[in-house]
Amino acid sequence: MQVYMDNNATTMVDPQVLEAMLPFFSETYGNPNSLHKFGTASHPAISKAIDQVYTAINAADADDIVFTSCATESNNWVLKSVWIDKILNDDKNHIVTTEIEHPSVLSTCRFLEEQGVKVTYLPVNEQGIVEAHTVKSFITEKTALVSVMWANNETGMIFPIKEIGDICKEKGVLFHTDAVQAVGKIPVDLQEVHVDFLSMSAHKFHGPKGIGALYIKNSQELSPLLNGGEHMGGRRSGTLNVPYIVGMGKAIEIATQNIEAKMADIRAKRDRLEDALLETIPETMTVGDRENRTPNTILISIRGVEGEGMLWDLNNGQIGASTGSACASEDLEANTVMLAIGADNELAHTGIRLSLSRFTTDEEVDYVIEHFKNAVSRLRAISSSYAKVGPTKGGEVQECELHHH
Ligand code: 7TS
C-alpha cells in the first residue's frame, strides 16, 4: 500500500479533470489570439473555465478573474504592482502581512524592503492566527496594502478574513489574501467577504500544476507583472495555456460542488486519524483548534522524534508526509510556524504535517495510524533527547504551550 498524505503540497489530478484537458493539447491547439478557426475554437472552453472559477468563489464578474502560471506569480503580481502603483507613484510606503505567509509572499516582501518599503510582519497567537484587531492596530495613513493568507499551509488554521476585509474596507486600504489553501477546501464566498485581490492555485484542488489565478475586485487598476502581447486584456501577457485553464475550471467546479458534504467526509477521516494518533501515542499534540482548521490538515508534534527521521520512516512505509512545507524541507530548520506560535526549539523540530484529500480512503487512514505508532516506537527507542527527558507524566499526553486534544 502507498499512502499520499501531503495534499497541502500538491494533489493528484482528478481523472475527470485530465479528461477535460486532453482535447486541448493536440486537437484544439490553436493560439486563442489567432483570428482563424484553429484559434477561435478554444474560446468557448476558455469562457467556460473563467465562469467556473468566478462562480466557485462567488465573485461578481467574469472580468475579475485573470489566469496566471501559479499562485507564486499571483502573489508576486499583487505585491510588486501595489508597490509600483501606490508606493512609487503615490504617497504610501507600508505593507502589513504576517510572519507565517508562504515564501512567495514573505520573500517578495523582503525584496520590497530592500527597495525601501516598510513591511510589518504580524506575529501569530498560540492558535497560529492573527486576529483582526491586531491587523487594525498596525494600519497607518501610509499603509498601501494588507496581505493575510486565508488558511495556513502548515497548520490549516483559518484566518478571520471577513473581519480583516471589513477593517481594510473601512480604512480604505487594499486587501490581498493568499487563498491557496482555502479555495476548494472550505467555502470562499466573495459576496460575503470583502477582498480586493485573491490568489489561488489549481494544483491544490486536483487540477494541474503550473496554473493559477488572481481575482481582482471590479477588475480595478493593477499594473501588469508581465508586459507583452496584451493577452487577458493586457493584464497578464503570455499565450493562454488553454488545457491548463480548462483543467483549472473543471477542478474548481468539482471541488466546490457540495463542498459541505465533501468537507464533512474529509473531516471525519482527519478527526479519526488525529484522535487515534493522540490517544495511542503518548506525548503528542496537534496545533490549533480543529473547528477553525481546514478539514484535511493535521500538524502533529511528537516529543523526542525529529521530523526528518519520522519522514524517513514514513517514507520507508510508503507514506508521503511533510515536516512543514515542501518548499522549505531541504533545510533541516525548525518548523517556523511552530516557532511562531510559541513552541520551544525541540518541539519545533518534531512537526509532521499530514494532509488528506477527497481521494483519501478509510483503509489508508488505518494504515497510517498503524505505521505511525510503530514508527514513533522505533524512533523513540533510539532518540537521545527522548531518552534524556523520558516519557513525562507516566506516558500521559503532556500539557504544554501548544494546543492539544
Ligand atoms: N501559497 C500557499 C499558502 C501555498 O501553500 C503554496 C504552496 C503557494 C502559495 C504556492 O503555490 P504555487 O501555485 O506557486 O505552487 N504550498 C506548498 C506547501 O505547503 N508545500 O509545498 C508547497
Boltz pocket constraint, residues with backbone or C-beta under 6 A from the ligand:
constraints:
  - pocket:
      binder: B
      contacts: [[A, 8], [A, 9], [A, 10], [A, 69], [A, 70], [A, 71], [A, 72], [A, 73], [A, 102], [A, 104], [A, 149], [A, 151], [A, 152], [A, 153], [A, 154], [A, 178], [A, 180], [A, 181], [A, 200], [A, 201], [A, 202], [A, 210], [A, 211], [A, 212], [A, 324], [A, 325], [A, 326], [A, 327]]
      max_distance: 6.0
